[in-house]
Amino acid sequence: MNNDVERAQETGISRRTVAKAVAWSVPAIAVAATVPIAAASLRKDPGINGWVLVNTDPDFWSCGAELTFNSAPRNGGRTPDGAPFGLYVYDVEDPNVFSDAKMIIWVIGDRSAGEINWSTRSGHSSSWSGPTRIGTQVKHDGQTYTGYQWTYTGPILASDRGITDPDGVERLKLRNFHVRAHVDGVRAGGYRCNVTYWIERMITIDPDGNGPLPAEVHKFQRRGGTMGDASGYGSLRSRRSAVEPGEQEGGPLPASAVV
């Protein structure tokens, strides 16, 4: 078995996808002109990809902030890999069947004794049902977070994928996510007023519908807020945290983040 196939099995990519990728890579000169330049630098994580803009309005009197999560900002600026804002799935094939798509916002602190009040904002799709508080979890940074989960109730069909963005890359898009909440800061991670959050995305993908291949849960998470940006661990590929032990984390609460 060659190295490409071994790596593909470790990351959950099908043999057919690897074969297709190898076929397109030879000869490189013949296909270079057909591949969009931006596609070469795209970041592809397990499952629901894309970027969400998080705007932060600090409330110094209450040691907290208003956090707004928006997958379709009008003036969000450039994303880290140049892909458009939004939530979408890459490399979709006709037999793929999708289910159980979820978005979880993990807010720092054990908030089981007090609820965070969330509100929907302009453009938020009714396909996102929630939130439901789902308990606490210790993340890779060693801090305790409380999770608020939205479930996608709209159809996710492989046949709906298409090329609608200027970079010419095919995507299967989910509808807009736009919510806001006031989050009180907590003393954690060496900060007196910590407002850190993780956004976790997950979706179940059956590669061949009713075929013999098993369905798999694809998920990953990204962090923003007081303690700075970091990447968590995905279900089908692992990624080292961007913050090393002993390293000074973050700084003042940023006015916005892209996660």
Secondary structure as UniProt FT lines:
FT   HELIX           3..10
FT   TURN            11..12
FT   HELIX           15..25
FT   HELIX           28..31
FT   HELIX           32..34
FT   HELIX           37..41
FT   STRAND          49..51
FT   STRAND          53..59
FT   TURN            60..63
FT   STRAND          64..70
FT   TURN            74..75
FT   TURN            80..81
FT   STRAND          86..89
FT   TURN            94..95
FT   STRAND          97..108
FT   TURN            112..113
FT   STRAND          118..120
FT   TURN            122..123
FT   TURN            126..127
FT   STRAND          128..138
FT   TURN            140..141
FT   STRAND          144..152
FT   HELIX           158..160
FT   TURN            166..167
FT   STRAND          171..173
FT   STRAND          178..184
FT   STRAND          186..188
FT   TURN            189..190
FT   STRAND          191..194
FT   STRAND          196..206
FT   TURN            207..210
FT   STRAND          216..225
FT   TURN            226..227
FT   STRAND          230..231
FT   TURN            245..246
FT   STRAND          256..258
//
